[in-house]
Amino acid sequence: MEQPAYQVALKEAAQILGRSDVELDRLMTPDRIIQADIAIQLDSGETAIFSALRVQHNAARGPYKGGIRFHPQVDVEEVKTLSSLMTWKCAVANIPFGGGKGGVKVDPKKLSPLELERLARGYVQAFVKHIGPNQDVPAPDVNTNEQTMAWMMDEYSRIKGHQMHDFVTGKPVALFGSKGREMATSLGGKFILDLMIDHLQITKRPIQVAIQGLGNVGGGLAKLLSLDPRYKLVAVSDSQGGSYCPTGLEVSEVLAHKQTNGSLAGFPYSHDITNAELLELDVDVLVPAALEEQITSSNAEHIKAKLILELANNPISASGDAILNSRGISVVPDILANAGGVTVSYFEWVQNREGWYWEEGEVNGRLQKLMLEAGQQIIKIADEKKVSLRVAAFLLSLERVDRAMRLRGKLVGRN
Ligand code: NAD
């Protein structure tokens, strides 16, 4: 695995802010890593044991916040990276949370719904001393969803003996999740995309867009683009490959084709392409919305897009990022581009604590305000300091986290 782009950007931001290696180390090191083995009864009556962890990176600005993933390849280094990204992302969005992330090493496809429910409840039992609405607020991540969050909320409430809606976010709206959460990451990304198109003075119409990954986030952005005549979606892909049509894809038909056929292959009036080919298409905007480490030293020279919007976490390696920067390609970093999800998770937590629920328009309006404030500040810093958008985003977030730590007395020395 190549070094993630965020580590190099964070270091550059720390140097610009005059922070020492020791201080940077303090800001990069997680507060704690908690591990547990979760034993559950299988439907067969046998017992199975799964290793689980929660990484709590930094709580200087508020409770730890971050998803829990169920995946066979859950590994502590990856969860540490993702928990760190959550710290910087919450600080960019200026919401009162720190960063955390959790996972269970399991292939969820091999478990029945009842076994998954026992595992979700087991996770809460194993970590109950360390998580909670004022300590660490979980959310869904890879292979967990609103049903998982409903079970976790119920288990936590059962243990505590009273209703605790604010224990997790990403709950079903019927169980007091927030309206607008499902589309929040895509909508936040669209607000930032519009801002960057204006900032970069891209006047060409329509703006041609390619999206890698047609899941929750990529599919949501595709729908939003189809409602905006300034944009034309020309290519999309999923894990099995993609479709490309230079004159534009009909988004509702693409989504329906994938739903019916299980893949994009054979979508009419388009060419089938591979994921590698999608990344190198001659488009205006490229949106990685699937996996980490998609653009690296091996393909960054061949990227033709003028603007890359990182809706996935960590899709570009440090060496890939350096090549893109040297070629003048603008990259909107993940900690800004996909911060809409955790921002509306924050709104969900606020609504649960108030017991007072907002209409979708109010959620989206507040999301737009926070996303644009963050985007405008990052553009300003990038222009003033002559740095990339990624380094500018880390300058903003590092300064906020660093200040909170000094005010709490957790970092001492120069201010
Ligand atoms: P998802 O599981 O709904 O969708 C993932 C998509 O990627 C699927 O369409 C899948 O087919 C596709 N995919 C998988 N392997 C691929 C490959 N090799 N090439 C191309 N496509 C491939 O997941 P999601 O919730 O949409 O999340 C996507 C990314 O966005 C992840 O990196 C996630 O961490 C990040 N993210 C999600 C949210 C959120 O609110 N869901 C918030 C912030 C960041």
Residues whose N, C-alpha, C, O or C-beta is under 5 A from the ligand:
A	BS01	NAD	T185 Q212 G213 L214 G215 N216 V217 G218 S237 D238 S239 N275 A289 A290 L291 L311 A312 N313 N338 G341
